[in-house]
């Protein structure tokens, strides 16, 4: 009985087929939080689909009502072994994005786990059912080998992450005592390399908004009015051109972060360059890793004026661009749009409206890679695979980490089990068998080591 045995036991779940059978059961649950009429399926995932996994870990579970009346319920499961042991909070989400059934490849269905070579296809296989199942599998292996975990475990599962986690922050405030822990250890998002573990300790924030120019109702004939009427699309294009330069480098001074320290740059320097990055795009003088993990980025997600699919010879009455700022620690979300308003006004674009999205912004978070919990996790993964993991101070994307880092005040350690090419949120979502198998080894080693510290 020992660490290698726990790791081997977790790995054996894949060779026996048990993991894939369990994942097939979870994938079959049609938990699209973005679709109407799924309330019963979202609830059943918590009360029925996860029940055998929680029972195998000796956990007691209860549903927590969502403080947001439009949100789905939460599940909190606990295994408390002793009050003097450290407490680990873990997290996952069982909801998925829209199935997009008709767009999947022939022979594939979003709610049927299908193997093709080393790929296992199904909606939620990567995001996030497969990832929290890996962690449950690793925990079960440790419990079977040691007879106990050696720490207290709390698991929070939500069913609304794909619609912005409504109610999660408020739940963390109202249930702060129940969710009290020493650290968050969870899994979501992609690895940098499917064959090599990644650890990240935070995430970039994200704020969506529209820029809109509305000059008159309806369109006017371009022959009769061309040269006489102000074109809202041209005004909007010129306004957008003041936000970045021609290579996308941010020109709004207050949007340029000051948190890319020498320490953070040293951590990022050890990472492989992101595949497919355009070398001449973004902030000059930064590496690709620094641009995506250490800097802010502005994107135009969509633009409309007139009827793009059926253009006519007319000057549009209005134009609109849906925009996004991804931002790192040090950028205050509440200041982003006021700063932009002042910037546009300075450049003479007072007629450009800023319309904030109804979706709440994600806040940027980052744990110091030198934090003891981060160093402990890095050392554990290194022992398991024989090499250090890729370490990110924060993910380039966004997830609700601020609920744990800021509201609950926890150090946050994320170990993703997917990869960038998994088609997350798209047709043909899948996971790679070797990646998931290695992930189970890594997590079994980490959970074993946490318990070993207090054996």
Buried (B, 14 or more C-beta within 10 A) or exposed (E): EEBBBBBEBBBBBBEEEEBBEBBBBBBBBBBBBEBEEBEEBBBBBBEEBBBEBBEBBEBEBEEBEBBBEEBBBBBBBBBEBEEEBBBBBBBBBBBBBEBBEEEBEEEBBBBBBBEEEEBBBBBBBBBBBBBBBBBBBBBBBBBBBBEBBBBBBBBBBBBBBBBBBBBBBBBBEBBEEBBEBBBBBBBBBBBBBBEBBBBBBBBBBBBBBBBBBEBEEEBBEBEEEEEEBEBBBEBBBEBBEBBBEEEBBBBBEBBBBEBBEEEBBEBBEEBEEBEEEEEEEBBEEBBBBBBBBBBBBBEEEEBBBBEEEEEEEBBBBBBBBBBBBBBBBEBEBEEBBEBBBEBBEEBEBEBBBBEEBEEBBBBBBBBBBEBEBBEBBBEBBBEBBEEBBBBBBBBBBBBBBBBBBBBBEBBBBBBBBBBBEBBBBEBBBBBBBEBBBBBBBBBBBBBBBBBBEEE
